[in-house]
Each structure stands twice: as structure tokens, then as C-alpha cells.
Amino acid sequence: MELLIIILGKEEYFETVLSILAELEVSDSSTIIEGEKLGQFLADRVPIFAGLREMMGQRKTACKVIMTLVEKNKFMPGFTKLLAEENIDFTRPDTGAIITIPVDTAITSR
């Protein structure tokens, strides 16, 4: 089992990514968290980093973080295929990141 973490920087992909996860029958115990990019947070809220504000410009800083458990070596091939079919490429700037972390133990109703 793996913990799948999707950090989605482009909100316009959010519903499509959720649809793909539903199509692949990802568990109802998935969690969605609202996030903010660190650079913008520092520029807005930490005075010593205020100079970053000009460098950051008006770039969108919100992101969605989706976490769920998936079957190791079974989920990612289908997921990446469906993302490609929707022209969602996480190697493009500001799209986000997909991370999997091995899970030794998970206690869940899944």
C-alpha cells in the first residue's frame, strides 16, 4: 500500500483529477486540504521576506492537496494514463506534484 499525495497547483484541473480518482475507485476516505504556496505565504505574512512579494507578482498561490491510500504498483499506471488523456502534465510549471510514499501499516475501514 502507498500514500498518494497530489499537490495540485492548477485549480482548473481539480474536478478532472477528482473524476479520475473516482473512476479508479479511490477510497471515500480520501482527504482534500486547501493549501498555500510557501513563497507567497512568506511574502505576505513574514516581514523579513516582504521583498518576495514583488518577485512573486500576482501569481495564484492556492493549491489543493489530495491524500489517499492506493494499492502499490497497481494504481499509478492507470492514473498517469488517464491524466495524459486529459492533457494534465505534472511536469509543466505550476501544475503541482504527485508523490507516493510506501505505507507499512494502515488501520482503516477501507
CNS distance restraints for C-alpha pairs under 8 A (distance, minus, plus):
assign (resid   1 and name CA) (resid  69 and name CA) 6.73 0.50 0.50
assign (resid   1 and name CA) (resid  70 and name CA) 5.82 0.50 0.50
assign (resid   1 and name CA) (resid  71 and name CA) 4.74 0.50 0.50
assign (resid   1 and name CA) (resid  72 and name CA) 4.74 0.50 0.50
assign (resid   1 and name CA) (resid 102 and name CA) 6.33 0.50 0.50
assign (resid   1 and name CA) (resid 103 and name CA) 5.50 0.50 0.50
assign (resid   1 and name CA) (resid 104 and name CA) 7.24 0.50 0.50
assign (resid   2 and name CA) (resid  69 and name CA) 5.65 0.50 0.50
assign (resid   2 and name CA) (resid  70 and name CA) 5.40 0.50 0.50
assign (resid   2 and name CA) (resid  71 and name CA) 6.23 0.50 0.50
assign (resid   2 and name CA) (resid  72 and name CA) 5.51 0.50 0.50
assign (resid   2 and name CA) (resid 100 and name CA) 5.98 0.50 0.50
assign (resid   2 and name CA) (resid 101 and name CA) 5.35 0.50 0.50
assign (resid   2 and name CA) (resid 102 and name CA) 4.48 0.50 0.50
assign (resid   2 and name CA) (resid 103 and name CA) 5.02 0.50 0.50
assign (resid   3 and name CA) (resid  67 and name CA) 6.87 0.50 0.50
assign (resid   3 and name CA) (resid  68 and name CA) 5.78 0.50 0.50
assign (resid   3 and name CA) (resid  69 and name CA) 4.65 0.50 0.50
assign (resid   3 and name CA) (resid  70 and name CA) 6.37 0.50 0.50
assign (resid   3 and name CA) (resid 100 and name CA) 5.44 0.50 0.50
assign (resid   3 and name CA) (resid 101 and name CA) 5.09 0.50 0.50
assign (resid   3 and name CA) (resid 102 and name CA) 6.38 0.50 0.50
assign (resid   3 and name CA) (resid 103 and name CA) 6.36 0.50 0.50
assign (resid   4 and name CA) (resid  66 and name CA) 7.85 0.50 0.50
assign (resid   4 and name CA) (resid  67 and name CA) 5.58 0.50 0.50
assign (resid   4 and name CA) (resid  68 and name CA) 5.33 0.50 0.50
assign (resid   4 and name CA) (resid  69 and name CA) 5.92 0.50 0.50
assign (resid   4 and name CA) (resid  70 and name CA) 6.54 0.50 0.50
assign (resid   4 and name CA) (resid  98 and name CA) 7.28 0.50 0.50
assign (resid   4 and name CA) (resid  99 and name CA) 5.85 0.50 0.50
assign (resid   4 and name CA) (resid 100 and name CA) 4.59 0.50 0.50
assign (resid   4 and name CA) (resid 101 and name CA) 6.70 0.50 0.50
assign (resid   5 and name CA) (resid  65 and name CA) 6.85 0.50 0.50
assign (resid   5 and name CA) (resid  66 and name CA) 5.69 0.50 0.50
assign (resid   5 and name CA) (resid  67 and name CA) 4.62 0.50 0.50
assign (resid   5 and name CA) (resid  68 and name CA) 6.84 0.50 0.50
assign (resid   5 and name CA) (resid  98 and name CA) 5.83 0.50 0.50
assign (resid   5 and name CA) (resid  99 and name CA) 5.07 0.50 0.50
assign (resid   5 and name CA) (resid 100 and name CA) 6.21 0.50 0.50
assign (resid   6 and name CA) (resid  64 and name CA) 7.89 0.50 0.50
assign (resid   6 and name CA) (resid  65 and name CA) 5.57 0.50 0.50
assign (resid   6 and name CA) (resid  66 and name CA) 5.05 0.50 0.50
assign (resid   6 and name CA) (resid  67 and name CA) 6.51 0.50 0.50
assign (resid   6 and name CA) (resid  96 and name CA) 7.45 0.50 0.50
assign (resid   6 and name CA) (resid  97 and name CA) 5.88 0.50 0.50
assign (resid   6 and name CA) (resid  98 and name CA) 4.61 0.50 0.50
assign (resid   6 and name CA) (resid  99 and name CA) 6.41 0.50 0.50
assign (resid   7 and name CA) (resid  63 and name CA) 6.78 0.50 0.50
assign (resid   7 and name CA) (resid  64 and name CA) 5.92 0.50 0.50
assign (resid   7 and name CA) (resid  65 and name CA) 4.58 0.50 0.50
assign (resid   7 and name CA) (resid  66 and name CA) 6.61 0.50 0.50
assign (resid   7 and name CA) (resid  96 and name CA) 5.14 0.50 0.50
assign (resid   7 and name CA) (resid  97 and name CA) 5.08 0.50 0.50
assign (resid   7 and name CA) (resid  98 and name CA) 6.36 0.50 0.50
assign (resid   8 and name CA) (resid  13 and name CA) 7.77 0.50 0.50
assign (resid   8 and name CA) (resid  14 and name CA) 7.24 0.50 0.50
assign (resid   8 and name CA) (resid  63 and name CA) 5.48 0.50 0.50
assign (resid   8 and name CA) (resid  64 and name CA) 5.13 0.50 0.50
assign (resid   8 and name CA) (resid  65 and name CA) 6.19 0.50 0.50
assign (resid   8 and name CA) (resid  66 and name CA) 7.95 0.50 0.50
assign (resid   8 and name CA) (resid  95 and name CA) 6.09 0.50 0.50
assign (resid   8 and name CA) (resid  96 and name CA) 4.64 0.50 0.50
assign (resid   8 and name CA) (resid  97 and name CA) 6.66 0.50 0.50
assign (resid   9 and name CA) (resid  61 and name CA) 7.77 0.50 0.50
assign (resid   9 and name CA) (resid  62 and name CA) 6.87 0.50 0.50
assign (resid   9 and name CA) (resid  63 and name CA) 4.69 0.50 0.50
assign (resid   9 and name CA) (resid  64 and name CA) 6.78 0.50 0.50
assign (resid   9 and name CA) (resid  94 and name CA) 5.54 0.50 0.50
assign (resid   9 and name CA) (resid  95 and name CA) 4.85 0.50 0.50
assign (resid   9 and name CA) (resid  96 and name CA) 4.76 0.50 0.50
assign (resid  10 and name CA) (resid  14 and name CA) 7.26 0.50 0.50
assign (resid  10 and name CA) (resid  63 and name CA) 7.05 0.50 0.50
assign (resid  10 and name CA) (resid  94 and name CA) 6.80 0.50 0.50
assign (resid  10 and name CA) (resid  95 and name CA) 5.30 0.50 0.50
assign (resid  10 and name CA) (resid  96 and name CA) 7.28 0.50 0.50
assign (resid  11 and name CA) (resid  63 and name CA) 6.93 0.50 0.50
assign (resid  11 and name CA) (resid  64 and name CA) 7.45 0.50 0.50
assign (resid  13 and name CA) (resid  17 and name CA) 6.08 0.50 0.50
assign (resid  13 and name CA) (resid  88 and name CA) 7.45 0.50 0.50
assign (resid  14 and name CA) (resid  18 and name CA) 6.23 0.50 0.50
assign (resid  14 and name CA) (resid  64 and name CA) 7.77 0.50 0.50
assign (resid  15 and name CA) (resid  19 and name CA) 6.11 0.50 0.50
assign (resid  16 and name CA) (resid  20 and name CA) 6.23 0.50 0.50
assign (resid  16 and name CA) (resid  86 and name CA) 7.88 0.50 0.50
assign (resid  17 and name CA) (resid  21 and name CA) 6.23 0.50 0.50
assign (resid  17 and name CA) (resid  83 and name CA) 7.55 0.50 0.50
assign (resid  18 and name CA) (resid  22 and name CA) 6.17 0.50 0.50
assign (resid  19 and name CA) (resid  23 and name CA) 6.07 0.50 0.50
assign (resid  20 and name CA) (resid  24 and name CA) 6.24 0.50 0.50
assign (resid  20 and name CA) (resid  79 and name CA) 7.17 0.50 0.50
assign (resid  20 and name CA) (resid  82 and name CA) 6.79 0.50 0.50
assign (resid  20 and name CA) (resid  83 and name CA) 7.65 0.50 0.50
assign (resid  21 and name CA) (resid  25 and name CA) 6.29 0.50 0.50
assign (resid  21 and name CA) (resid  26 and name CA) 5.44 0.50 0.50
assign (resid  21 and name CA) (resid  79 and name CA) 7.65 0.50 0.50
assign (resid  22 and name CA) (resid  26 and name CA) 5.74 0.50 0.50
assign (resid  24 and name CA) (resid  75 and name CA) 7.85 0.50 0.50
assign (resid  24 and name CA) (resid  78 and name CA) 7.82 0.50 0.50
assign (resid  24 and name CA) (resid  79 and name CA) 7.54 0.50 0.50
assign (resid  26 and name CA) (resid  30 and name CA) 7.49 0.50 0.50
assign (resid  26 and name CA) (resid  68 and name CA) 7.45 0.50 0.50
assign (resid  26 and name CA) (resid  69 and name CA) 7.81 0.50 0.50
assign (resid  26 and name CA) (resid  70 and name CA) 7.10 0.50 0.50
assign (resid  27 and name CA) (resid  68 and name CA) 7.10 0.50 0.50
assign (resid  27 and name CA) (resid  69 and name CA) 7.35 0.50 0.50
assign (resid  27 and name CA) (resid 110 and name CA) 6.71 0.50 0.50
assign (resid  29 and name CA) (resid  68 and name CA) 6.95 0.50 0.50
assign (resid  29 and name CA) (resid 110 and name CA) 7.39 0.50 0.50
assign (resid  30 and name CA) (resid  66 and name CA) 7.02 0.50 0.50
assign (resid  30 and name CA) (resid  67 and name CA) 5.67 0.50 0.50
assign (resid  30 and name CA) (resid  68 and name CA) 4.48 0.50 0.50
assign (resid  30 and name CA) (resid  69 and name CA) 7.40 0.50 0.50
assign (resid  31 and name CA) (resid  65 and name CA) 7.99 0.50 0.50
assign (resid  31 and name CA) (resid  66 and name CA) 5.66 0.50 0.50
assign (resid  31 and name CA) (resid  67 and name CA) 5.21 0.50 0.50
assign (resid  31 and name CA) (resid  68 and name CA) 6.49 0.50 0.50
assign (resid  32 and name CA) (resid  64 and name CA) 6.72 0.50 0.50
assign (resid  32 and name CA) (resid  65 and name CA) 5.57 0.50 0.50
assign (resid  32 and name CA) (resid  66 and name CA) 4.53 0.50 0.50
assign (resid  32 and name CA) (resid  67 and name CA) 6.54 0.50 0.50
assign (resid  33 and name CA) (resid  64 and name CA) 5.79 0.50 0.50
assign (resid  33 and name CA) (resid  65 and name CA) 4.98 0.50 0.50
assign (resid  33 and name CA) (resid  66 and name CA) 6.46 0.50 0.50
assign (resid  34 and name CA) (resid  62 and name CA) 7.30 0.50 0.50
assign (resid  34 and name CA) (resid  63 and name CA) 6.16 0.50 0.50
assign (resid  34 and name CA) (resid  64 and name CA) 4.91 0.50 0.50
assign (resid  34 and name CA) (resid  65 and name CA) 6.34 0.50 0.50
assign (resid  35 and name CA) (resid  62 and name CA) 5.74 0.50 0.50
assign (resid  35 and name CA) (resid  63 and name CA) 4.87 0.50 0.50
assign (resid  35 and name CA) (resid  64 and name CA) 5.63 0.50 0.50
assign (resid  35 and name CA) (resid  65 and name CA) 6.61 0.50 0.50
assign (resid  36 and name CA) (resid  40 and name CA) 7.41 0.50 0.50
assign (resid  36 and name CA) (resid  41 and name CA) 6.74 0.50 0.50
assign (resid  36 and name CA) (resid  61 and name CA) 5.51 0.50 0.50
assign (resid  36 and name CA) (resid  62 and name CA) 4.61 0.50 0.50
assign (resid  36 and name CA) (resid  63 and name CA) 5.71 0.50 0.50
assign (resid  37 and name CA) (resid  41 and name CA) 6.34 0.50 0.50
assign (resid  37 and name CA) (resid  61 and name CA) 5.27 0.50 0.50
assign (resid  37 and name CA) (resid  62 and name CA) 6.47 0.50 0.50
assign (resid  37 and name CA) (resid  63 and name CA) 7.12 0.50 0.50
assign (resid  38 and name CA) (resid  42 and name CA) 6.12 0.50 0.50
assign (resid  39 and name CA) (resid  43 and name CA) 6.13 0.50 0.50
assign (resid  39 and name CA) (resid  52 and name CA) 7.23 0.50 0.50
assign (resid  39 and name CA) (resid  56 and name CA) 7.65 0.50 0.50
assign (resid  40 and name CA) (resid  44 and name CA) 6.02 0.50 0.50
assign (resid  40 and name CA) (resid  52 and name CA) 7.63 0.50 0.50
assign (resid  40 and name CA) (resid  53 and name CA) 7.00 0.50 0.50
assign (resid  40 and name CA) (resid  56 and name CA) 6.92 0.50 0.50
assign (resid  40 and name CA) (resid  61 and name CA) 6.30 0.50 0.50
assign (resid  41 and name CA) (resid  45 and name CA) 5.88 0.50 0.50
assign (resid  41 and name CA) (resid  46 and name CA) 7.62 0.50 0.50
assign (resid  42 and name CA) (resid  46 and name CA) 5.01 0.50 0.50
assign (resid  42 and name CA) (resid  47 and name CA) 7.86 0.50 0.50
assign (resid  42 and name CA) (resid  49 and name CA) 5.78 0.50 0.50
assign (resid  42 and name CA) (resid  50 and name CA) 7.26 0.50 0.50
assign (resid  42 and name CA) (resid  52 and name CA) 7.75 0.50 0.50
assign (resid  43 and name CA) (resid  47 and name CA) 7.29 0.50 0.50
assign (resid  43 and name CA) (resid  49 and name CA) 5.10 0.50 0.50
assign (resid  43 and name CA) (resid  50 and name CA) 4.55 0.50 0.50
assign (resid  43 and name CA) (resid  51 and name CA) 6.78 0.50 0.50
assign (resid  43 and name CA) (resid  52 and name CA) 5.12 0.50 0.50
assign (resid  43 and name CA) (resid  53 and name CA) 4.94 0.50 0.50
assign (resid  44 and name CA) (resid  50 and name CA) 6.54 0.50 0.50
assign (resid  44 and name CA) (resid  53 and name CA) 6.90 0.50 0.50
assign (resid  45 and name CA) (resid  50 and name CA) 7.83 0.50 0.50
assign (resid  46 and name CA) (resid  50 and name CA) 6.63 0.50 0.50
assign (resid  49 and name CA) (resid  53 and name CA) 7.82 0.50 0.50
assign (resid  51 and name CA) (resid  55 and name CA) 7.23 0.50 0.50
assign (resid  52 and name CA) (resid  56 and name CA) 6.02 0.50 0.50
assign (resid  53 and name CA) (resid  57 and name CA) 6.25 0.50 0.50
assign (resid  70 and name CA) (resid  74 and name CA) 7.99 0.50 0.50
assign (resid  70 and name CA) (resid  75 and name CA) 6.25 0.50 0.50
assign (resid  71 and name CA) (resid  75 and name CA) 5.86 0.50 0.50
assign (resid  72 and name CA) (resid 102 and name CA) 7.82 0.50 0.50
assign (resid  73 and name CA) (resid  77 and name CA) 7.71 0.50 0.50
assign (resid  74 and name CA) (resid  78 and name CA) 7.67 0.50 0.50
assign (resid  75 and name CA) (resid  79 and name CA) 6.18 0.50 0.50
assign (resid  76 and name CA) (resid  80 and name CA) 5.90 0.50 0.50
assign (resid  77 and name CA) (resid  81 and name CA) 6.18 0.50 0.50
assign (resid  78 and name CA) (resid  82 and name CA) 6.23 0.50 0.50
assign (resid  79 and name CA) (resid  83 and name CA) 6.19 0.50 0.50
assign (resid  80 and name CA) (resid  84 and name CA) 6.15 0.50 0.50
assign (resid  81 and name CA) (resid  85 and name CA) 6.32 0.50 0.50
assign (resid  82 and name CA) (resid  86 and name CA) 6.41 0.50 0.50
assign (resid  83 and name CA) (resid  87 and name CA) 6.25 0.50 0.50
assign (resid  83 and name CA) (resid  88 and name CA) 5.14 0.50 0.50
assign (resid  83 and name CA) (resid  89 and name CA) 7.09 0.50 0.50
assign (resid  84 and name CA) (resid  88 and name CA) 5.64 0.50 0.50
assign (resid  84 and name CA) (resid  89 and name CA) 6.63 0.50 0.50
assign (resid  89 and name CA) (resid  95 and name CA) 7.17 0.50 0.50
assign (resid  90 and name CA) (resid  95 and name CA) 5.25 0.50 0.50
assign (resid  90 and name CA) (resid  96 and name CA) 5.80 0.50 0.50
assign (resid  90 and name CA) (resid  97 and name CA) 6.01 0.50 0.50
assign (resid  90 and name CA) (resid  98 and name CA) 7.46 0.50 0.50
assign (resid  91 and name CA) (resid  95 and name CA) 7.23 0.50 0.50
assign (resid  91 and name CA) (resid  96 and name CA) 7.97 0.50 0.50
